[in-house]
Amino acid sequence: MRTQSQAGDGQRTATPPAESPSAERRAEEFAARRRGAVRTYFYNHPRIMDAVVVLSYLLVSSSSLVNAAWSVANLGVHFVLVLAIATVLMFRRDRPLAVLVIVSISELMNILLVPGSGNIGVGIWFALYSAAVRYRPIVSVPLAVASSLPLALFTFFFYQFPSEYVLSDGPTANQTKIISAIMMLLANIIAAGIGASVRSARQHDSELRQWAIRNAQLASVAERNRIAREMHDVVAHSLTVMVALSDGAAVVVKRDPAKAAEVLSQLSQTGRTALSDMRRVLGVLRAEGGTRRTPQPHESDMGALIEGFRQAGMSLTFAQSGPPMPQDPALALTVYRIVQESLTNVLRHGTAVSRVQVEIENDLDRDKLSVRINDDGHGSVNASMGSGNGIAGMRERAGIYAGTVDAGPAAQGGWRVVAVLHPGIGTS
């Protein structure tokens, strides 16, 4: 329980900050760093990359155009074929198979009409790369072989190398044809292999993005479960205290109106604090991603919590031994919630309770933080009266610090809760 000013602070800090980047965006940023600045630019501007591919093809083909200039009859045909292939390559990203077929036919026509051309097969490389990026290797590799066969067969059976290309002390014409056919096949397979490698990298980026999204969803579910536990703590504690205060006010209203007014004031303050807590928790629940947005109770709130239960009519003593607890907000929240839940259960379920003790002992040498809550009630807590979420929630919180929670009847009567935490394990 907090004071009125603390409740106001909770309301003032409930305004959510700017949303953090989504998991998908973070995965994309990671992939961009892995690709580098240049590749990322072309990845984000695919049409510019298409233009670069066309310019590269025209640059390679420029040498063959210069060579074909010596044959005036075929220069125009060769120029038209080069422009046609360059134009078709602009659509390689959208229709890779159609582009591969058209380019393969155009390259075959090119070698038929311009035997001395030096750019035969270059267009097929770019088309095969695009097909391999789109389709699996089981499809792209046969495509590389199939697109190589027409040129290889024509080169081996029909193409006649100019006499100046065949050296007297070098390979024979037939040997040169075999070497050329093998080189065409290997070049096309290499082009398909590069495309398959890029496809694999993109699939990896996609899987990484999906993994990041799934991981964020799991984290969101875990956070919402935490919020559900917070809701249980807030509602159970606040309503129990309010019921006790209202019962006390009904008893003393005739005997001591001033005392009744004081109790009713405390009842109103508890209701406002509970409303503030509810708004804060529900605000996080509505937020996408479920991130914690406001300060949670910490060690300094323990005194206000104890005082609130005292005003509700509980005879309560509090003792803390050892050095101060570590400056860990999560640890402080865990201790706070364990004490709050235990005292709420005493107030709700305990009968004939005349004394309640809360002890916190911090043993740094043994990395052990003990929280003990004992009461001398003559009755026992009936588990069927509650939902069971309270003790289960305490055990889940203690488990974060490799701790345990033992709750049950005490040997001398009453009810006892002993929680043992190990802060060093939880923060390591």
C-alpha beads as a LAMMPS data file, in Angstrom:
LAMMPS data file: protein, C-alpha beads

428 atoms
427 bonds

1 atom types
1 bond types

-500.0 500.0 xlo xhi
-500.0 500.0 ylo yhi
-500.0 500.0 zlo zhi

Masses

1 110.0

Atoms # bond

1 1 1 0.000 0.000 0.000
2 1 1 1.302 3.418 -0.883
3 1 1 0.515 6.913 0.208
4 1 1 -1.669 9.263 -1.764
5 1 1 1.342 10.960 -3.328
6 1 1 2.753 7.613 -4.429
7 1 1 -0.543 6.709 -6.050
8 1 1 -0.441 10.014 -7.925
9 1 1 3.096 9.222 -9.072
10 1 1 1.829 5.947 -10.461
11 1 1 -0.792 7.786 -12.468
12 1 1 1.671 10.360 -13.739
13 1 1 4.121 7.702 -14.949
14 1 1 1.475 5.665 -16.743
15 1 1 1.901 7.552 -20.018
16 1 1 3.508 5.103 -22.459
17 1 1 6.708 6.130 -24.195
18 1 1 7.371 5.794 -27.885
19 1 1 7.035 2.257 -29.179
20 1 1 10.243 0.280 -29.542
21 1 1 11.110 -1.194 -32.964
22 1 1 9.243 -4.368 -33.807
23 1 1 10.973 -7.749 -33.860
24 1 1 10.676 -7.914 -37.643
25 1 1 12.333 -4.534 -38.021
26 1 1 15.162 -5.548 -35.706
27 1 1 15.711 -8.730 -37.721
28 1 1 15.774 -6.696 -40.941
29 1 1 18.315 -4.295 -39.426
30 1 1 20.504 -7.244 -38.437
31 1 1 20.307 -8.683 -41.968
32 1 1 21.153 -5.263 -43.426
33 1 1 24.293 -5.030 -41.275
34 1 1 25.316 -8.483 -42.452
35 1 1 24.787 -7.594 -46.127
36 1 1 26.703 -4.332 -45.952
37 1 1 25.831 -0.864 -47.199
38 1 1 26.191 -1.484 -50.959
39 1 1 24.256 -4.751 -51.067
40 1 1 21.578 -3.321 -48.795
41 1 1 21.117 -0.355 -51.126
42 1 1 20.609 -2.583 -54.153
43 1 1 18.411 -4.909 -52.079
44 1 1 16.134 -1.992 -51.252
45 1 1 16.218 -0.662 -54.847
46 1 1 15.820 -3.740 -57.075
47 1 1 15.101 -1.810 -60.256
48 1 1 18.383 0.050 -59.945
49 1 1 20.066 -3.339 -59.655
50 1 1 18.285 -4.439 -62.837
51 1 1 19.642 -1.373 -64.614
52 1 1 23.164 -2.212 -63.375
53 1 1 22.803 -5.755 -64.778
54 1 1 21.725 -4.418 -68.178
55 1 1 24.589 -1.901 -68.257
56 1 1 27.053 -4.657 -67.322
57 1 1 25.780 -6.823 -70.163
58 1 1 26.048 -3.930 -72.639
59 1 1 29.561 -3.182 -71.401
60 1 1 30.669 -6.790 -71.979
61 1 1 28.946 -6.810 -75.367
62 1 1 30.620 -3.591 -76.502
63 1 1 33.833 -5.448 -77.331
64 1 1 31.941 -7.871 -79.581
65 1 1 30.216 -4.946 -81.274
66 1 1 33.610 -3.492 -82.097
67 1 1 34.746 -6.832 -83.516
68 1 1 31.520 -7.210 -85.495
69 1 1 32.075 -3.789 -87.051
70 1 1 34.582 -5.414 -89.372
71 1 1 31.665 -7.441 -90.816
72 1 1 29.317 -4.758 -92.109
73 1 1 26.644 -7.246 -93.217
74 1 1 26.069 -8.605 -89.735
75 1 1 26.657 -5.501 -87.628
76 1 1 23.010 -4.372 -87.663
77 1 1 21.677 -7.835 -86.789
78 1 1 24.172 -8.234 -83.962
79 1 1 23.324 -4.781 -82.585
80 1 1 19.590 -5.581 -82.608
81 1 1 20.139 -8.916 -80.829
82 1 1 22.276 -7.301 -78.130
83 1 1 19.632 -4.620 -77.494
84 1 1 16.882 -7.263 -77.466
85 1 1 18.710 -9.360 -74.862
86 1 1 19.416 -6.251 -72.765
87 1 1 15.728 -5.292 -72.876
88 1 1 14.572 -8.780 -71.909
89 1 1 16.986 -8.858 -68.955
90 1 1 15.089 -5.953 -67.416
91 1 1 12.270 -8.442 -66.685
92 1 1 14.464 -11.236 -65.298
93 1 1 13.218 -10.621 -61.733
94 1 1 9.523 -10.956 -62.642
95 1 1 9.650 -13.730 -65.277
96 1 1 12.925 -15.601 -64.815
97 1 1 11.977 -18.739 -66.788
98 1 1 10.566 -16.816 -69.762
99 1 1 13.628 -14.552 -69.797
100 1 1 15.948 -17.584 -69.698
101 1 1 14.192 -19.185 -72.693
102 1 1 14.207 -15.969 -74.744
103 1 1 17.844 -15.181 -73.950
104 1 1 18.946 -18.755 -74.744
105 1 1 17.258 -18.574 -78.161
106 1 1 18.696 -15.108 -78.815
107 1 1 22.215 -16.257 -77.911
108 1 1 21.898 -19.200 -80.304
109 1 1 20.747 -16.836 -83.075
110 1 1 23.652 -14.560 -82.233
111 1 1 26.294 -17.241 -82.747
112 1 1 24.553 -18.372 -85.946
113 1 1 24.486 -14.919 -87.488
114 1 1 27.662 -13.481 -86.002
115 1 1 30.188 -16.329 -85.626
116 1 1 32.929 -14.022 -84.389
117 1 1 30.902 -12.597 -81.520
118 1 1 32.738 -12.558 -78.196
119 1 1 29.766 -12.204 -75.822
120 1 1 28.068 -15.546 -76.452
121 1 1 26.475 -16.892 -73.255
122 1 1 26.869 -13.753 -71.105
123 1 1 23.138 -13.014 -71.164
124 1 1 22.423 -16.602 -70.107
125 1 1 24.536 -16.088 -66.978
126 1 1 22.330 -13.263 -65.749
127 1 1 19.130 -15.141 -66.640
128 1 1 20.313 -18.315 -64.877
129 1 1 21.247 -16.342 -61.786
130 1 1 17.717 -14.927 -61.560
131 1 1 16.153 -18.376 -62.065
132 1 1 18.363 -19.875 -59.342
133 1 1 17.364 -17.107 -56.922
134 1 1 13.688 -17.888 -57.544
135 1 1 13.750 -21.711 -57.704
136 1 1 15.380 -24.491 -55.699
137 1 1 18.680 -26.042 -56.841
138 1 1 16.819 -29.178 -57.938
139 1 1 15.267 -26.941 -60.615
140 1 1 18.018 -24.383 -61.291
141 1 1 20.844 -26.875 -61.906
142 1 1 18.939 -28.797 -64.619
143 1 1 18.044 -25.425 -66.123
144 1 1 21.752 -24.564 -66.277
145 1 1 22.486 -27.829 -68.087
146 1 1 19.504 -27.468 -70.421
147 1 1 20.373 -23.889 -71.378
148 1 1 23.971 -24.956 -72.101
149 1 1 23.110 -27.826 -74.439
150 1 1 21.999 -25.871 -77.552
151 1 1 25.139 -23.703 -77.625
152 1 1 27.404 -26.615 -76.683
153 1 1 25.984 -28.909 -79.364
154 1 1 26.111 -26.205 -82.010
155 1 1 29.694 -25.326 -81.056
156 1 1 30.789 -28.969 -81.172
157 1 1 29.058 -30.092 -84.378
158 1 1 28.520 -27.019 -86.542
159 1 1 30.674 -24.108 -85.436
160 1 1 33.825 -23.448 -87.421
161 1 1 36.503 -21.558 -85.557
162 1 1 38.270 -18.927 -87.664
163 1 1 41.686 -20.105 -88.732
164 1 1 43.427 -17.357 -86.771
165 1 1 41.897 -18.763 -83.548
166 1 1 43.531 -22.206 -84.051
167 1 1 47.243 -22.216 -83.293
168 1 1 49.546 -24.675 -85.009
169 1 1 51.226 -25.688 -81.749
170 1 1 48.032 -25.584 -79.642
171 1 1 44.846 -27.630 -79.339
172 1 1 43.208 -28.810 -82.518
173 1 1 39.880 -27.409 -83.708
174 1 1 37.944 -30.372 -82.266
175 1 1 39.767 -30.077 -78.953
176 1 1 38.984 -26.363 -78.861
177 1 1 35.304 -27.130 -79.458
178 1 1 35.240 -29.601 -76.554
179 1 1 36.981 -27.109 -74.266
180 1 1 34.571 -24.361 -75.306
181 1 1 31.516 -26.582 -74.686
182 1 1 32.807 -27.563 -71.244
183 1 1 33.560 -23.943 -70.389
184 1 1 30.019 -22.920 -71.361
185 1 1 28.543 -25.634 -69.145
186 1 1 30.766 -24.762 -66.176
187 1 1 30.102 -21.027 -66.522
188 1 1 26.351 -21.607 -66.535
189 1 1 26.534 -23.944 -63.527
190 1 1 28.632 -21.353 -61.654
191 1 1 26.044 -18.650 -62.447
192 1 1 23.276 -20.927 -61.146
193 1 1 25.384 -21.731 -58.065
194 1 1 25.809 -18.043 -57.239
195 1 1 22.067 -17.572 -57.538
196 1 1 21.437 -20.604 -55.300
197 1 1 23.816 -19.141 -52.699
198 1 1 21.933 -15.834 -52.720
199 1 1 18.641 -17.737 -52.442
200 1 1 19.968 -19.623 -49.409
201 1 1 21.094 -16.373 -47.755
202 1 1 17.691 -14.792 -48.316
203 1 1 15.949 -17.853 -46.890
204 1 1 18.205 -17.587 -43.848
205 1 1 17.221 -13.929 -43.422
206 1 1 13.550 -14.876 -43.727
207 1 1 13.907 -17.666 -41.153
208 1 1 15.748 -15.278 -38.844
209 1 1 12.936 -12.767 -39.199
210 1 1 10.307 -15.419 -38.459
211 1 1 12.313 -16.653 -35.483
212 1 1 12.545 -13.118 -34.116
213 1 1 8.781 -12.670 -34.509
214 1 1 8.021 -15.985 -32.801
215 1 1 10.468 -15.177 -30.030
216 1 1 8.830 -11.786 -29.515
217 1 1 5.408 -13.447 -29.397
218 1 1 6.603 -15.912 -26.746
219 1 1 8.099 -13.047 -24.763
220 1 1 4.780 -11.207 -25.056
221 1 1 2.899 -14.237 -23.738
222 1 1 5.318 -14.544 -20.817
223 1 1 4.935 -10.839 -20.075
224 1 1 1.164 -11.101 -20.140
225 1 1 1.351 -14.005 -17.714
226 1 1 3.428 -11.778 -15.455
227 1 1 0.816 -9.063 -15.795
228 1 1 -1.877 -11.588 -14.838
229 1 1 0.055 -12.321 -11.650
230 1 1 0.371 -8.590 -10.994
231 1 1 -3.399 -8.247 -11.456
232 1 1 -3.975 -11.022 -8.934
233 1 1 -1.682 -9.360 -6.398
234 1 1 -3.226 -5.917 -6.850
235 1 1 -6.859 -7.030 -6.766
236 1 1 -6.524 -9.614 -3.999
237 1 1 -4.545 -7.329 -1.716
238 1 1 -6.524 -4.154 -2.247
239 1 1 -9.981 -5.687 -2.045
240 1 1 -9.087 -7.716 1.038
241 1 1 -7.802 -4.623 2.834
242 1 1 -10.855 -2.623 1.763
243 1 1 -13.216 -5.297 3.075
244 1 1 -11.363 -5.383 6.423
245 1 1 -11.433 -1.585 6.668
246 1 1 -15.139 -1.373 5.859
247 1 1 -15.937 -4.042 8.473
248 1 1 -13.892 -2.151 11.043
249 1 1 -15.618 1.111 10.216
250 1 1 -19.025 -0.524 10.639
251 1 1 -18.007 -1.700 14.111
252 1 1 -16.625 1.592 15.441
253 1 1 -18.890 4.078 13.669
254 1 1 -21.236 4.414 16.690
255 1 1 -18.614 4.175 19.439
256 1 1 -15.907 6.334 17.933
257 1 1 -17.041 8.395 14.911
258 1 1 -13.586 10.022 14.622
259 1 1 -11.901 6.626 14.393
260 1 1 -14.504 5.495 11.875
261 1 1 -13.813 8.567 9.747
262 1 1 -10.112 7.757 9.848
263 1 1 -10.792 4.176 8.772
264 1 1 -13.086 5.330 5.975
265 1 1 -10.386 7.752 4.789
266 1 1 -7.920 4.879 4.683
267 1 1 -10.516 2.838 2.789
268 1 1 -10.872 5.587 0.193
269 1 1 -7.103 5.902 -0.135
270 1 1 -6.743 2.137 -0.616
271 1 1 -9.394 2.237 -3.340
272 1 1 -7.606 5.038 -5.171
273 1 1 -4.289 3.213 -4.934
274 1 1 -5.891 0.029 -6.260
275 1 1 -7.455 1.979 -9.138
276 1 1 -4.077 3.508 -9.978
277 1 1 -2.448 0.076 -9.977
278 1 1 -5.227 -1.354 -12.132
279 1 1 -4.883 1.432 -14.684
280 1 1 -1.132 0.950 -14.848
281 1 1 -1.309 -2.813 -15.318
282 1 1 -4.177 -2.696 -17.804
283 1 1 -2.334 0.016 -19.744
284 1 1 0.597 -2.344 -20.178
285 1 1 -1.762 -5.169 -21.126
286 1 1 -3.261 -3.084 -23.932
287 1 1 0.156 -2.046 -25.249
288 1 1 1.554 -4.094 -28.088
289 1 1 4.471 -6.195 -26.907
290 1 1 3.522 -5.890 -23.229
291 1 1 6.655 -4.097 -22.083
292 1 1 6.867 -2.804 -18.519
293 1 1 6.246 0.927 -18.642
294 1 1 6.071 2.181 -15.058
295 1 1 7.996 1.829 -11.809
296 1 1 7.075 -1.158 -9.657
297 1 1 7.042 -1.403 -5.852
298 1 1 10.509 -1.641 -4.352
299 1 1 12.139 -1.999 -0.959
300 1 1 11.282 1.509 0.157
301 1 1 7.554 0.695 -0.209
302 1 1 7.737 -2.094 2.366
303 1 1 7.082 0.295 5.268
304 1 1 3.933 1.656 3.592
305 1 1 2.773 -1.898 2.919
306 1 1 3.208 -2.921 6.559
307 1 1 1.507 0.231 7.813
308 1 1 -1.449 -0.370 5.525
309 1 1 -2.058 -3.804 6.999
310 1 1 -1.726 -2.414 10.507
311 1 1 -4.427 0.142 9.760
312 1 1 -6.590 -2.714 8.491
313 1 1 -6.510 -4.115 12.046
314 1 1 -3.608 -6.573 11.842
315 1 1 -1.228 -6.766 14.820
316 1 1 1.946 -6.837 12.800
317 1 1 5.654 -6.731 13.615
318 1 1 8.377 -6.295 11.022
319 1 1 12.091 -7.043 11.388
320 1 1 14.929 -6.932 8.886
321 1 1 18.431 -8.238 9.595
322 1 1 21.658 -8.291 7.659
323 1 1 22.907 -5.790 5.102
324 1 1 20.511 -3.996 2.760
325 1 1 19.153 -5.993 -0.128
326 1 1 20.973 -5.744 -3.500
327 1 1 19.953 -2.850 -5.733
328 1 1 17.899 -5.094 -7.988
329 1 1 14.373 -3.795 -8.748
330 1 1 13.184 -7.256 -9.800
331 1 1 14.430 -8.781 -6.543
332 1 1 12.800 -5.998 -4.499
333 1 1 9.531 -6.537 -6.365
334 1 1 9.729 -10.288 -5.697
335 1 1 10.164 -9.762 -1.939
336 1 1 7.431 -7.111 -1.896
337 1 1 4.913 -9.360 -3.676
338 1 1 5.702 -12.374 -1.458
339 1 1 5.112 -10.328 1.683
340 1 1 2.012 -8.699 0.220
341 1 1 0.472 -12.005 -0.869
342 1 1 1.233 -13.707 2.457
343 1 1 -0.299 -10.912 4.554
344 1 1 -3.299 -10.735 2.232
345 1 1 -3.903 -14.451 2.771
346 1 1 -3.671 -13.975 6.552
347 1 1 -6.188 -11.123 6.413
348 1 1 -8.514 -13.040 4.121
349 1 1 -8.358 -16.587 5.484
350 1 1 -6.868 -16.446 8.993
351 1 1 -9.093 -16.887 12.044
352 1 1 -8.414 -15.619 15.565
353 1 1 -5.130 -14.066 14.454
354 1 1 -3.608 -11.950 17.228
355 1 1 0.000 -11.677 16.071
356 1 1 1.755 -11.669 12.707
357 1 1 5.520 -11.528 12.255
358 1 1 7.387 -10.566 9.083
359 1 1 11.133 -11.201 9.028
360 1 1 13.592 -10.540 6.209
361 1 1 17.122 -11.854 6.630
362 1 1 19.889 -11.161 4.129
363 1 1 22.905 -13.503 4.382
364 1 1 25.494 -12.303 1.869
365 1 1 28.050 -14.981 2.764
366 1 1 25.667 -17.764 1.788
367 1 1 23.947 -15.782 -0.992
368 1 1 20.666 -16.390 0.789
369 1 1 17.756 -14.028 1.306
370 1 1 15.054 -15.407 3.611
371 1 1 11.530 -14.045 3.956
372 1 1 9.399 -15.455 6.780
373 1 1 5.786 -14.628 7.594
374 1 1 4.213 -16.294 10.652
375 1 1 0.841 -15.892 12.328
376 1 1 -0.737 -17.499 15.397
377 1 1 -4.185 -18.058 13.975
378 1 1 -6.148 -20.960 15.391
379 1 1 -7.607 -21.890 12.038
380 1 1 -5.885 -22.995 8.863
381 1 1 -6.004 -21.555 5.399
382 1 1 -8.514 -23.426 3.307
383 1 1 -7.144 -23.727 -0.223
384 1 1 -10.618 -24.130 -1.645
385 1 1 -11.456 -20.579 -0.581
386 1 1 -8.969 -19.091 -3.032
387 1 1 -7.932 -19.589 -6.625
388 1 1 -4.528 -21.023 -5.770
389 1 1 -2.795 -18.425 -7.894
390 1 1 -1.276 -16.618 -4.922
391 1 1 1.072 -19.334 -3.651
392 1 1 1.776 -20.506 -7.207
393 1 1 2.695 -16.929 -8.149
394 1 1 5.033 -16.648 -5.154
395 1 1 6.801 -19.847 -6.194
396 1 1 7.174 -18.621 -9.758
397 1 1 8.684 -15.357 -8.560
398 1 1 11.069 -17.178 -6.210
399 1 1 12.081 -19.526 -9.033
400 1 1 13.630 -16.581 -10.884
401 1 1 16.270 -16.511 -8.134
402 1 1 16.586 -20.306 -7.809
403 1 1 14.490 -20.000 -4.669
404 1 1 11.712 -21.924 -2.971
405 1 1 8.509 -21.068 -1.120
406 1 1 7.204 -23.288 1.651
407 1 1 3.681 -22.466 2.865
408 1 1 1.696 -24.490 5.399
409 1 1 0.597 -24.918 8.998
410 1 1 3.269 -24.148 11.589
411 1 1 4.268 -26.685 14.248
412 1 1 3.182 -24.338 17.061
413 1 1 -0.086 -23.518 15.323
414 1 1 -1.009 -20.858 12.861
415 1 1 0.319 -20.504 9.350
416 1 1 3.830 -19.881 8.107
417 1 1 5.360 -18.900 4.778
418 1 1 9.111 -19.260 4.256
419 1 1 10.685 -18.028 1.025
420 1 1 14.376 -18.551 0.337
421 1 1 15.964 -16.637 -2.566
422 1 1 19.495 -16.630 -3.989
423 1 1 20.067 -13.150 -5.466
424 1 1 23.508 -14.003 -6.887
425 1 1 22.042 -16.733 -9.102
426 1 1 19.210 -14.572 -10.347
427 1 1 21.507 -11.696 -11.347
428 1 1 24.364 -13.717 -12.840

Bonds

1 1 1 2
2 1 2 3
3 1 3 4
4 1 4 5
5 1 5 6
6 1 6 7
7 1 7 8
8 1 8 9
9 1 9 10
10 1 10 11
11 1 11 12
12 1 12 13
13 1 13 14
14 1 14 15
15 1 15 16
16 1 16 17
17 1 17 18
18 1 18 19
19 1 19 20
20 1 20 21
21 1 21 22
22 1 22 23
23 1 23 24
24 1 24 25
25 1 25 26
26 1 26 27
27 1 27 28
28 1 28 29
29 1 29 30
30 1 30 31
31 1 31 32
32 1 32 33
33 1 33 34
34 1 34 35
35 1 35 36
36 1 36 37
37 1 37 38
38 1 38 39
39 1 39 40
40 1 40 41
41 1 41 42
42 1 42 43
43 1 43 44
44 1 44 45
45 1 45 46
46 1 46 47
47 1 47 48
48 1 48 49
49 1 49 50
50 1 50 51
51 1 51 52
52 1 52 53
53 1 53 54
54 1 54 55
55 1 55 56
56 1 56 57
57 1 57 58
58 1 58 59
59 1 59 60
60 1 60 61
61 1 61 62
62 1 62 63
63 1 63 64
64 1 64 65
65 1 65 66
66 1 66 67
67 1 67 68
68 1 68 69
69 1 69 70
70 1 70 71
71 1 71 72
72 1 72 73
73 1 73 74
74 1 74 75
75 1 75 76
76 1 76 77
77 1 77 78
78 1 78 79
79 1 79 80
80 1 80 81
81 1 81 82
82 1 82 83
83 1 83 84
84 1 84 85
85 1 85 86
86 1 86 87
87 1 87 88
88 1 88 89
89 1 89 90
90 1 90 91
91 1 91 92
92 1 92 93
93 1 93 94
94 1 94 95
95 1 95 96
96 1 96 97
97 1 97 98
98 1 98 99
99 1 99 100
100 1 100 101
101 1 101 102
102 1 102 103
103 1 103 104
104 1 104 105
105 1 105 106
106 1 106 107
107 1 107 108
108 1 108 109
109 1 109 110
110 1 110 111
111 1 111 112
112 1 112 113
113 1 113 114
114 1 114 115
115 1 115 116
116 1 116 117
117 1 117 118
118 1 118 119
119 1 119 120
120 1 120 121
121 1 121 122
122 1 122 123
123 1 123 124
124 1 124 125
125 1 125 126
126 1 126 127
127 1 127 128
128 1 128 129
129 1 129 130
130 1 130 131
131 1 131 132
132 1 132 133
133 1 133 134
134 1 134 135
135 1 135 136
136 1 136 137
137 1 137 138
138 1 138 139
139 1 139 140
140 1 140 141
141 1 141 142
142 1 142 143
143 1 143 144
144 1 144 145
145 1 145 146
146 1 146 147
147 1 147 148
148 1 148 149
149 1 149 150
150 1 150 151
151 1 151 152
152 1 152 153
153 1 153 154
154 1 154 155
155 1 155 156
156 1 156 157
157 1 157 158
158 1 158 159
159 1 159 160
160 1 160 161
161 1 161 162
162 1 162 163
163 1 163 164
164 1 164 165
165 1 165 166
166 1 166 167
167 1 167 168
168 1 168 169
169 1 169 170
170 1 170 171
171 1 171 172
172 1 172 173
173 1 173 174
174 1 174 175
175 1 175 176
176 1 176 177
177 1 177 178
178 1 178 179
179 1 179 180
180 1 180 181
181 1 181 182
182 1 182 183
183 1 183 184
184 1 184 185
185 1 185 186
186 1 186 187
187 1 187 188
188 1 188 189
189 1 189 190
190 1 190 191
191 1 191 192
192 1 192 193
193 1 193 194
194 1 194 195
195 1 195 196
196 1 196 197
197 1 197 198
198 1 198 199
199 1 199 200
200 1 200 201
201 1 201 202
202 1 202 203
203 1 203 204
204 1 204 205
205 1 205 206
206 1 206 207
207 1 207 208
208 1 208 209
209 1 209 210
210 1 210 211
211 1 211 212
212 1 212 213
213 1 213 214
214 1 214 215
215 1 215 216
216 1 216 217
217 1 217 218
218 1 218 219
219 1 219 220
220 1 220 221
221 1 221 222
222 1 222 223
223 1 223 224
224 1 224 225
225 1 225 226
226 1 226 227
227 1 227 228
228 1 228 229
229 1 229 230
230 1 230 231
231 1 231 232
232 1 232 233
233 1 233 234
234 1 234 235
235 1 235 236
236 1 236 237
237 1 237 238
238 1 238 239
239 1 239 240
240 1 240 241
241 1 241 242
242 1 242 243
243 1 243 244
244 1 244 245
245 1 245 246
246 1 246 247
247 1 247 248
248 1 248 249
249 1 249 250
250 1 250 251
251 1 251 252
252 1 252 253
253 1 253 254
254 1 254 255
255 1 255 256
256 1 256 257
257 1 257 258
258 1 258 259
259 1 259 260
260 1 260 261
261 1 261 262
262 1 262 263
263 1 263 264
264 1 264 265
265 1 265 266
266 1 266 267
267 1 267 268
268 1 268 269
269 1 269 270
270 1 270 271
271 1 271 272
272 1 272 273
273 1 273 274
274 1 274 275
275 1 275 276
276 1 276 277
277 1 277 278
278 1 278 279
279 1 279 280
280 1 280 281
281 1 281 282
282 1 282 283
283 1 283 284
284 1 284 285
285 1 285 286
286 1 286 287
287 1 287 288
288 1 288 289
289 1 289 290
290 1 290 291
291 1 291 292
292 1 292 293
293 1 293 294
294 1 294 295
295 1 295 296
296 1 296 297
297 1 297 298
298 1 298 299
299 1 299 300
300 1 300 301
301 1 301 302
302 1 302 303
303 1 303 304
304 1 304 305
305 1 305 306
306 1 306 307
307 1 307 308
308 1 308 309
309 1 309 310
310 1 310 311
311 1 311 312
312 1 312 313
313 1 313 314
314 1 314 315
315 1 315 316
316 1 316 317
317 1 317 318
318 1 318 319
319 1 319 320
320 1 320 321
321 1 321 322
322 1 322 323
323 1 323 324
324 1 324 325
325 1 325 326
326 1 326 327
327 1 327 328
328 1 328 329
329 1 329 330
330 1 330 331
331 1 331 332
332 1 332 333
333 1 333 334
334 1 334 335
335 1 335 336
336 1 336 337
337 1 337 338
338 1 338 339
339 1 339 340
340 1 340 341
341 1 341 342
342 1 342 343
343 1 343 344
344 1 344 345
345 1 345 346
346 1 346 347
347 1 347 348
348 1 348 349
349 1 349 350
350 1 350 351
351 1 351 352
352 1 352 353
353 1 353 354
354 1 354 355
355 1 355 356
356 1 356 357
357 1 357 358
358 1 358 359
359 1 359 360
360 1 360 361
361 1 361 362
362 1 362 363
363 1 363 364
364 1 364 365
365 1 365 366
366 1 366 367
367 1 367 368
368 1 368 369
369 1 369 370
370 1 370 371
371 1 371 372
372 1 372 373
373 1 373 374
374 1 374 375
375 1 375 376
376 1 376 377
377 1 377 378
378 1 378 379
379 1 379 380
380 1 380 381
381 1 381 382
382 1 382 383
383 1 383 384
384 1 384 385
385 1 385 386
386 1 386 387
387 1 387 388
388 1 388 389
389 1 389 390
390 1 390 391
391 1 391 392
392 1 392 393
393 1 393 394
394 1 394 395
395 1 395 396
396 1 396 397
397 1 397 398
398 1 398 399
399 1 399 400
400 1 400 401
401 1 401 402
402 1 402 403
403 1 403 404
404 1 404 405
405 1 405 406
406 1 406 407
407 1 407 408
408 1 408 409
409 1 409 410
410 1 410 411
411 1 411 412
412 1 412 413
413 1 413 414
414 1 414 415
415 1 415 416
416 1 416 417
417 1 417 418
418 1 418 419
419 1 419 420
420 1 420 421
421 1 421 422
422 1 422 423
423 1 423 424
424 1 424 425
425 1 425 426
426 1 426 427
427 1 427 428
